[in-house]
Amino acid sequence: MLRIGLTGGIGAGKSTVSATFSELGAIVVDGDVISREVVAPGTEGLAKLVEAFGVDILLPDGALNRPALATIAFSDDEKRQTLNGIVHPLVGRRREELISAAPPDAVIVEDIPLLVESQMAPMFPLVIIVHADEDVRVARLIEHRGFSEADARARIAAQATVEQRKVVADVWLENHGGPDELRQQAVALWNDRVLPFARNVAAQIPAAAVEPRLVPADPTWPEQAERIVSRLNTACGHRAVRIDHIGSTSVPGLAAKDVIDVQVTVASLAVADELVEALTTAGYPRVASITGDVMKADARSTVAEFDHSGDEALWRKRFHASADPGRATNVHIRVDGWPNQQFALLFPDWLRADADARAEYLELKQRVAASEHGTIDDYADAKEPWLHGAYDRAWAWADATGWRP
């Protein structure tokens, strides 16, 4: 099962996207529909709203007068928080009931208006944001939903900002044209990314590895890594000692393969094995064939407390990779204090601090990428001789500067 979080500001057009996904085979769990269901006449939700906001929010037949509630609840932050505190838990409980009833190979699209505001984004392997500029949204709300301009702008102002949405967006769909144009974007996204992602998760396999080709440094790599780290933190919970963005994409300005490397530090490999199901559900199936790193030198550092005396067993790990064809990600699970875990943290810090080492490593990567090495494994193997020497140099820098993990 692949769960996708879909959201966007009021009037942005997410309903068009969710309807398109439904036509293509997704099971859409619509937050707006559920939010109406949980406050229908006779429900616990409606009784709590009346208790909080008074009987003036009711229509003559006893049903909820939603415009009247909106006028009261969106008048200030405290009242809005009261509303959310009543409705959100009820919606969440009903959502989980619907998802539990879905088949195991389903694509679940959760249409959640306040996904960003409720900080739910890390729960989903993929978050899709539908966006339109404020003036466009205001015009739509006036024309299609009967809002006044003041009411429309107040509702927009009460929701997440564009910047807050961009922080959590794996996919950003611009909707400044007509509904047909947005539907075309949704169909392309479904065919090119969502459906392959779902199939990979169902088969518990990662997406195909990227070509061993360097690309210029992408300034958004740290932001992308931050989303991945948040997702992994949610999946791993207390079992992760720490989670870090590592590798070349964590070094500003360094050209690299377009792959985000993340290290999950755990207390033992047994704990790593406990994470298989949670990580697969989060979109990162295990690659069972990879069980360790190549031991560097004799695994001795120049810092006495990190001298592991060449024990090759301390270079073992577990490895997961993203099933999402749109965001190549390697997840290395290593044990706290083992030399491979420490070196994964040390190496990018050393490169950030040492311009000569950084330039040398870039030249090596460019040379290897331009050679006849055709696979990602060949690319990695070709760098190993240099990395053995870099191990000693990096630890010498750590000793000189007092660096610690």
Buried (B, 14 or more C-beta within 10 A) or exposed (E): BBBBBBBBBBBBBBBBBBBBBBEBEBBBBBBBEBBBBBBEEEBEBBEBBBEBBEEEBBEEEEEBEBEBBBBBBBEEEEBBEBBBEBBBEBBBEBBEEBBEEBEEEBBBBBBBBBBBBBEBBBBBBBBBBBBBBBEBBBBBBBEEEEBEEEBBBBBBEBBBEEEEBBBBBBBBBBBEEEBEBBBEBBBEBBEEBBBBBBBBBBEEBBBEBEEBEBEEBBEEBEEBBEBBBBBBBBBBEEBBBBBBBBBBBBBEEBBBBBBBBBBBBBEEBEBBEEBBEBBBBBBBBBBEEBEBBEBBBBBBBBBEEBBBEEEBEBBBBBBBBBBBBBBBBBBBBBBBBBBBBBBBBBBBBBBBEBEEBBEBBBEBBEEBBEEEBEEBEEBBEBBEEBBBEBBBBBBBBBBEEEBEB
